Amino acid sequence: MASVHFQAVTKSYDGKNRIIQPLNITIEEGEFMVMVGPSGCGKSTLLRMVAGLETVSSGDIYIDNQCVTTLEPKDRGIAMVFQNYALYPHMTVEQNMGYGLRIRGMGKEQIRQKVLQAARSLELDALLTRHPRELSGGQRQRVAMGRAIVREPSVFLFDEPLSNLDARLRVQMRLELQQLHQRLKTTSLYVTHDQVEAMTLAQRVMVMNKGIVEQVGTPVEVYEKPATTFVAAFIGSPAMNLLPGKVSADGRDIILDPQCHLPLSQQQPGLANRQITLGVRPEHIKVCSREAGGVPMQVDTLEILGADNLVHGKIGEHRLVVRLPHEQRPQPGSLLWLEFPLTARHYFDTTTGQRLV
C-alpha cells in the first residue's frame, strides 16, 4: 500500500489555460478515492498524470513519499484498468493476465502461479484458455482487473471501467470491486462521471468541475452537506431542488415568491436583503396541508417508479421535484401542499454558489 500526494499540481496544454487548477490533496494508504464530475472536468487527465501518461505542467506527484513526476509509467508502482479493457484479442485470458509480468522478465512458472491466484479470486479460473471474443463484457473487465492485480501494484488506477457495461452488470461489478478492495486493501483512485458509482464505491469522493475540486469528503458528507450548488445538484438522483430567493429585511424569512415566504431556521441578520438559494432534496420534502402552513405546488407530471414516485411541478415560477412513497400519486393539474423541514434545508450564496448554512 502507498499514499498518493498531489502538491500544487496543474495541467495546461497551451501554457496559458489551465484544465487542472492547483491541486493539493493526499489519498491515504489503502484508501478508495473516487474522482467524479461531468465530462471534461479534468478527472481522467488527473488520473493519467498519476499514471505517467500525461505530463504535469507544474507541481509534483508523490507515491509512497517518492516524487514520481518525471518517472516512466513502468517505474511508478501503479496498475491501470481502462474503460475499453485493452485486451489483446489473439491472446487467451491467461496470456493477457500474465503479459505484463512476462515483459518484466518474470519466469513462466511464477507468472502462472500469480495468474492462477488472481483468476481464482475473480472467478476466472475456468476461463483461462478462452479468448476475449468468447467472454461477456463483465468477464472481460474482470480479466482487465486480473491483469492489474497480478502486478501487485502499490496503487490501482481505474478510468471509468464500468461505463461500457449494461445496468445489471454495472451493479454486479460494483459489488465485485468493493469485495476486491476489502480483500487487497490497495490504494485506489477511481474515475467516473456516474455519481451512483461514486457514492457506492468511495471511502472519500472528490467532486470536480472545470478543473477545480469543488469538495472532498465521505459520500455521506457530500450528500448531507454539499459545499456548493454544483455539488448539491450533481450528487443525488434526482438532483437537489435549488430555488433562488431573497432574505427578508429582518433576516427571518427567505422570500421565494411574493406569495411564498419561508421562515429561516433561525434569524440571520447578517443575511438581510441578500440573494440566496434554498436547496432541498426531493426525498426530504413532506406533504402536508394548507392549514399546517404548507407551500402550494401545481403538479405537472407524475413518474411512477415502483417503490416510489417522482412528482414534478411548480411553486410560482420555480420548478420542483418531490419524491413520494408508492401510495401517494397526486394527479397532474392538482395542487399539492408541501413542507420543507428546517433540518432538510440548505442555503447557498446565489452569486458564488458557496454554502452559507
N, C-alpha and C positions, 0 to 999 in steps of 0.2 A: 504494500500500500504506500501511497505517496500523496502529499498535498500538491495542489496547483495554485500558484500565486501570480496574479496579474499586477504589475507595477507600472502605473501610468501608461498603459498600453493604448495605442491609437492605430488607426489604419486609414490611409489615403492613397488613392491610385494616381491622382494628378498633382499631389504635393500641396493642394490648396483646400479641397473639400474633404472633410473627414467623414468616412462612413462608420467609423467607430470612434466615439468620443473618449477622452481619457478614462481608463477603467482601472480601478484599484479594488481587488477583491481576492479572497482566499477560499478555495474549495478544500475542505479539511480531509485528512486521511480517511478513506473508507466512505466518504460522503457520496450520495447520489444527487447531483445537482442538475436540474433541468432548466435549460435556457429556452424561453418561449416568447413568441411575438409574431406579428404578421410577416408575410413575405417581404424581403428587402430591408428588414430591421437590423441586419448585421450578425445574426446569431450563428449562421453557418460559416461566415467569414471568420468569426472569433474562434470557432472550433478548428477550422483549417489552420489558423495561426498556431494553435496549440500543437497540432499535428506536424507543423513544419511545411505544409502545402501552400501557405501564404506567408509572405514576409511581414514582419512587424515594422510599421513606419516609425514609431518611437515607443520608448518604454521597453520593458523586459518581461519575459515569462519564465517562471521558475517551476520546475517539477522536482519534488523531493529536495527542496532547498538548493537545487543546482540550476543555474541560468542556462536555459536551452534555446534562447532566442536565435542563435546562429547555428545551432546543431542541425545535422541532417535528420530527417524523419526517423531513419532506422536507429539512430542513437538516442532517441528520446524516451524509450521505455514505454511507448504507447501502442495501442492497437485500435484500429478504427473499423466500425461497421457502417457501411454505406446504405443509402436508400435503395440502390439498384442491385444490391447483393454482391456485384463484381466477382462472380464465379466464372471459372474457366470452363466453357461448355464441353471441351474434349476430355476433361479430367473427371474421374469418379469423385464421390463425396470424400473418400479417404484421401485421395490425392490433393483435392482442393484444400482440405483442412490442414494437411501437412506441408503444403507447398512453401510457406514462409520459413518453416524450420529447415527444409531441405536447402533453400537458398542460403541460409545461415551456416550450412555445413554440418548439421547435426546428423548423427548416424541413423540408418534405416530403422533399426530395432527400437531405438529411443524415440524416434518420431512415431512409430506405430503405437507404442505404449501410451504416449501422450494423446494421440488421436483417439485411441480406444477409450481412454479415461474421459475425455471431453464428450465423445459420442454417447457414452452411457449416460452422462449427466443430462444430455439434451435429448435422450431417447432417439438417437440416430444410429445406434449400433447395427440395426437390421437394414440400414440403407447405405452402408459404406461402399458397396460396389455399384451403386446407381450413378447415373449422370444427371446434371442439373435439369435437363429437359424432362426427366422422369419424376420430378419432385413437384409438390404443390408449392404455392407461394410461401406458406408458413414453414415448410421444410427447408426451402432454400434460405430463408432468413436464419433458421437455426444453424444451417451449415456455415453461413457467414459469421455467426456468433461463435461457433465452434472453432473456426479458423483464428478468431481473435483470442479465444480462451487458451488454446494450446501454446501461445506465445508467452503466457504468464506475464502480462504487462503490469506495469505499476499503475497505469491509468487506461480505462476504456473510454473511447470517444464514439458516440452514436449520432449519426447525422440523419435524422428523420427515418429511422429504419423500418417503421411500420406503415408509412404513408402509401405504399403500393398494395397493401393488403385490404381485403374486404372487411366490413364492420365486425363480423363474427370472429375472424382471425385476429383482428387487432385486439379484441378483448382477451383472447386466449394468449397472445404473445405478451400483452402487458403483464398478465399473471406470471408467465414464464420468466420475464425479465426481473420481476420482483423476487421470485424464488432464486434466480441465478445470483442476484446481488446479495441476498441473505446468506447464500452458501459461500460465495467467494469474498464478499466484503471488499471488493476492489473499488478504488476511487473511480467515479464515473461522471462524465459530462455528456449530457443528452440534449439534443436539439430537436424541437418540434414546433409546429405552428398550431397544434391541437391542444387547447387548454385542458381537455379531459385527460390526455396522456400526462400532461404536466402535473395535474393535481393528484392523479392516482399513483404516479411513479416516484415523484420527487420527495426527498427529505427537505430540500430547500428549492425554491423556484426563483429564477432570475427573469423578470419580465422586461423585455427590451422593446424599444420603439425608436426608429430612425437613428440607430447607433447609440442611443442613450439607455442606460439602465434605469428604468422607472422605479423598480422596487425589488428588493431581495428579502425573502422570508419563507417561512414554512407555508405549505398550502393553506393551512387554517388562517395564518396571519394575513396572507394576501387576499383571502376571501372575506374575512371578517373586518379587516381594517385596511382597505386599499389606500395607497399613498397618494394616488392621483385619479382624476376622472378617466384617464386612459386605462389604468389597471382595473378600475371599477367596471368599465364597460367590456374589457377583454376577458376578465376572469369571471366565470359564471355563465350558465346557459339556462334560460335566456339571460341576456346581459342585464346589469343593474339599470333600473329606470333613473335617468338623470333629468331633473326638472329645474330649469333656471328660474330664479326668483329674486326677491329683494327683501332685506331685513327691514322691519318697521323702524320708525324713528326712535321708539323707546327700547329697541333691542329685544322685544318679547316675542315677536312673530316673524315668520317668513311669509311673504306675500307671493303666491304663485300666480294669482289671477285676481282681478278686482273682487271676485266673488269667493275666492279661496284663500283664507288666511289659516296658517297652521302655527300653533304655539311652539317655540323652541323648547328644548328640554330644560333649559334654564336661561334666565335673562342674560343677553350678551350685548352690553352697552358698547363694547369695542367694535361690534359689527353693525351698529346702527346705520341704516341707509345704504348698506353695502350690497352689491350684486353678488349673490352666492348661488350655488347649485345644490339642490337637495337630491341625495341619492337614496334609493330604497330598492331592495331586491324583490323580484316578483313573488318569491316564495314567502316573504315576510309581511306582505300586505294582507290585512284581515278584512273580511266582510262584516259590516255592522249595520246600524240603522241610522236614519236621518236624525232621530231623536237623541241618539248617542253621540251626535256631533260628526257623523260621517261625511266624507267628501264625495260628491256625486260624480260618477264616471258613466259616460254614454258608451254602451257596449257596441262595438263594430263587428267583431268576428269572434268565433269560438273554435279553438283547436282541441279536439278530444284525443288525448294521447293514451288512454287506457287507465293507468294508475292515477293520473291527474289530468287537469285541463288547463289550457292557456287561454286567457281572456284578453283580447285586445280592445282598447277603447281610448277615449279622450277625456281629459279634465280641462275644460276650457280649450286652449289651443295646444295643450301638452299631450303627446302620445304616451300611452301607458300599457304595460303588460302585467297581468296578475296571474299567478299560479294558484289554482284552487283544487280542493280534493275532488276525487272522481264523481261524487254525488252532486256537486254544485255545478250546474250548467246554465248560466244565465244566457238568454237568447239575444241575438243581435237586435238592436233597437231598444232594448230595455235599459233601465237605469240601475246602476249598482252603487251602493253606498259603502265607502271604504274607510278603513282606519290605517294610518301609518304609525305603528307603535314607536314611542320615543326611543326605545332601545335599539330599534332597527334602522334608525336614520343615520345618514352620513352627510356631512356638509363640506363643500369644496369651494375654493375661490374660483369664480367664474372666469376670471382673466387668466390666471396661471394654471388652473386645474389642480392645484395642490390641496391636500386635505386640510380642513380647518378644525373640525370637531369630530 
